Every structure is written in C-alpha cells, then in structure tokens.
C-alpha cells in the first residue's frame, strides 16, 4: 500500500461521516453537493449545478472525448424511522466495534465519499488523461426520481455528454464487499387497479354492489400469476400485491371502491405492454364490475452489461479485494435505469446491503477504507491502463 492509499483510507471515513451528519432526507441535499463540488473544483473538475425544482443535481466532469466513464450516486437518504430505536443517533455517525453506524452509511454516502476521493487522486495523478471521467449526483434517488437523473439525462444527451459506461455505487454486495455486482435490472411497474361498487349500510347492501366481494376471485388470481420467462441472467417476472384499500373505516358501511396496489418486476423477455394486456384480460375475464387500471412504468429492464466495464469491475475486485464478484440482475431499482435502456453498459458495485433502509444502518469500516482504491482502480483501468 502506498502512502497515498493510506491517506485515502483515513480521509474517506472523515468525508463519509461529514456527509452522513447532514440530514439530507429526500429530496433535501443539505449542502452535501456543495461540499463535494468545492472539492472537485479544487482538483480541476468542471462542476455544474443542474437543479430541477426542489431537487439538487450535480454534474462534474474532467477531460474530453472517449471513452467516457460516469460515476453515478445520490446524496439523499430515506427517513430514519423511530430515532429512539437506533443504537446511535442516525445523523451522528458513530464507529463501534469496527462498524460505522448512521443513515446513509451503506446507501450510499460511503460510496459517494469514495467516489470523490478516487476522482481527486486520479486527476492529481493523471491530469492529462485520455477520455472523460464524470460524476452525476442527485438528491432524488430515494424519492419519486422525477427531477433527478431522469431530468438530467436528456440535457446531457443534447450536449453529447452521455457516457460510454456507467458505474453506480449502490450497495450491491451481499455478505462482503465485492461479492456481487449488478450488471442489469429487471423492469419495474407500479399499478393500481380500482374496482367500483355502491357504498351502503351493511344491513341492507347487496353483495353484488360490494366491490370487495366482487373482486375477491380477481385478487386471488393476480396473486397466483406465475411467469416462465427467466433465463441465465434474469429471474422470471414476478407480481406482488402491496396493498388493498377499501371502506370508510366503519364496520357497518360497505366500500364504494376497492383499490389493489401491485408491483411487477419483469425480465427483458416480457414487455410492459404484453404484461398490461395480460392483466387487463384477466380483469375482464373475472368481471368484477366497473374498473380502471393505472399503469406506471418506473423503470425499463436493461442489461446484462457487456464490454469493458464488467470486465474492469471484476478485475478490480480481484486485485483489491481478492474477491470474484458474482454477476447479478436482482434487487430493486437504481438510477442506472436511466442509462441502461439507452444501450449504455451499467454496472453497480458498492457496500453490503444487509442494513439499507433499516434502523442501525451500517458499513464495515474496513470495507469503507477499501472503496476509494477500488473505484480508483476502475477509473484507471477504463481511461489509462491497457
């Protein structure tokens, strides 16, 4: 380990803690991006604020031409939940028994801090590097994701600044840092099925007017749907009912409307259009009464990533961590969904995800200390190493 590597190991802890101490609950940024922007400008990166409405977006870039590697992350976090349930205050980062505790420790202020340290060292060591390296940060990843990366990508496209490859620092690892890398994602669809009836007194209402009665077989059929469209990289499509809503809260009033909320995670083998047609046909076949279906595509499927990026990420994990990462397409969604469907290879590599969004979110300090060198090796391999 060089002296510079040792310095990075200490600095990444300090920067991660500084970011974690800021209560940047989505879509708030609380000055995280300003702090980062000042540091990156100091090493010569061009930093732009591309804010949209109440969302902070930062785009920093250095160099020109191709290849263009973009690092993607977010500075917002989910709410901490009941703070009294935390072992330590969620916005007072605390190290205990080799773990750094606090909201954002794993998702994903540690990765953002490591990105910054890796960029600073790379540009200092290679001020005249070929190609372009950039970083895009948003405070709208954990929220609706409308005014964040989704809003910035079209602007970058107009300026011919879309990357050739995209490295996302989301917490991909399962048991130890680098054991899993995401090379694609399933598509995600949020749907709300509304079945209408007639509200009435339970003593007099007719069963056929009660949408909960009429939609019962349909709800069961939705939950029983199975799909056989998986392959070696993508699991089969799955539908999960997330909520049922009906009634006024009174036990002597029948509901006038039933809402069935469900999410579909689908493989590239089955399109969103085909799934919608299948669901609509199922509803018609069960004839639950008047109905509407609200269908929202929150992310298209993409991947698996090909080309140099997955090879570079795998080799960096081998060299820095002595770990061969498993290529995977599981998990939820990330901002990679705004690049992958454009044909841009996307790989996600970050901390262990066991505690993300939970009380007592944490990251192993030893893993955090390795992140800058890990990301730095990926940047070097993409731009300056043969």
Rosetta blueprint (number, residue, H / E / L):
1 X L
2 X L
3 X H
4 X H
5 X H
6 X H
7 X H
8 X H
9 X H
10 X H
11 X H
12 X H
13 X H
14 X H
15 X H
16 X H
17 X H
18 X H
19 X H
20 X H
21 X L
22 X L
23 X L
24 X L
25 X E
26 X L
27 X L
28 X L
29 X L
30 X L
31 X L
32 X H
33 X H
34 X H
35 X H
36 X H
37 X H
38 X H
39 X H
40 X H
41 X H
42 X H
43 X L
44 X L
45 X L
46 X E
47 X E
48 X E
49 X E
50 X L
51 X L
52 X E
53 X L
54 X L
55 X E
56 X L
57 X E
58 X E
59 X E
60 X E
61 X E
62 X E
63 X E
64 X L
65 X L
66 X L
67 X L
68 X E
69 X E
70 X E
71 X E
72 X E
73 X E
74 X E
75 X L
76 X L
77 X E
78 X L
79 X L
80 X L
81 X L
82 X L
83 X H
84 X H
85 X H
86 X L
87 X L
88 X L
89 X L
90 X L
91 X L
92 X L
93 X L
94 X E
95 X E
96 X E
97 X L
98 X L
99 X E
100 X E
101 X E
102 X L
103 X L
104 X L
105 X L
106 X L
107 X L
108 X L
109 X H
110 X H
111 X H
112 X H
113 X H
114 X H
115 X H
116 X H
117 X H
118 X H
119 X H
120 X H
121 X H
122 X H
123 X H
124 X H
125 X H
126 X L
127 X L
128 X L
129 X L
130 X L
131 X L
132 X E
133 X E
134 X E
135 X E
136 X E
137 X E
138 X E
139 X L
140 X L
141 X L
142 X L
143 X L
144 X L
145 X L
146 X L
147 X L
148 X L
149 X H
150 X H
151 X H
152 X H
153 X H
154 X H
155 X H
156 X H
157 X H
158 X H
159 X L
160 X L
161 X L
162 X L
163 X L
164 X L
165 X E
166 X E
167 X E
168 X E
169 X L
170 X L
171 X L
172 X L
173 X E
174 X L
175 X L
176 X L
177 X L
178 X L
179 X L
180 X E
181 X E
182 X E
183 X L
184 X E
185 X E
186 X L
187 X E
188 X E
189 X E
190 X E
191 X E
192 X E
193 X E
194 X E
195 X E
196 X E
197 X L
198 X L
199 X L
200 X E
201 X E
202 X L
203 X L
204 X L
205 X L
206 X L
207 X H
208 X H
209 X H
210 X L
211 X H
212 X H
213 X H
214 X H
215 X H
216 X H
217 X H
218 X H
219 X H
220 X H
221 X H
222 X H
223 X H
224 X H
225 X L
226 X L
227 X L
228 X L
229 X L
230 X L
231 X L
232 X L
233 X L
234 X L
235 X L
236 X L
237 X L
238 X E
239 X E
240 X E
241 X E
242 X E
243 X E
244 X E
245 X E
246 X E
247 X L
248 X L
249 X L
250 X L
251 X L
252 X L
253 X E
254 X E
255 X L
256 X L
257 X E
258 X E
259 X E
260 X E
261 X E
262 X E
263 X E
264 X E
265 X E
266 X E
267 X L
268 X L
269 X L
270 X L
271 X L
272 X H
273 X H
274 X H
275 X H
276 X H
277 X H
278 X H
279 X H
280 X H
281 X H
282 X H
283 X H
284 X H
285 X H
286 X H
287 X L
288 X L
289 X L
290 X L
291 X E
292 X E
293 X E
294 X E
295 X E
296 X E
297 X E
298 X E
299 X E
300 X L
301 X L
302 X E
303 X E
304 X L
305 X L
306 X L
307 X L
308 X H
309 X H
310 X H
311 X H
312 X H
313 X H
314 X H
315 X H
316 X H
317 X H
318 X H
319 X H
320 X H
321 X H
322 X L
323 X L
324 X L
325 X L
326 X E
327 X E
328 X E
329 X L
330 X L
331 X L
332 X L
333 X L
334 X L
335 X L
336 X L
337 X H
338 X H
339 X H
340 X H
341 X L
342 X L
343 X L
344 X L
345 X E
346 X E
347 X E
348 X E
349 X L
350 X L
351 X L
352 X E
353 X L
354 X L
355 X L
356 X L
357 X L
358 X L
359 X L
360 X L
361 X L
362 X E
363 X E
364 X E
365 X H
366 X H
367 X H
368 X H
369 X H
370 X H
371 X H
372 X H
373 X H
374 X H
375 X H
376 X H
377 X H
378 X H
379 X H
380 X H
381 X H
382 X H
383 X H
384 X L
385 X L
386 X L
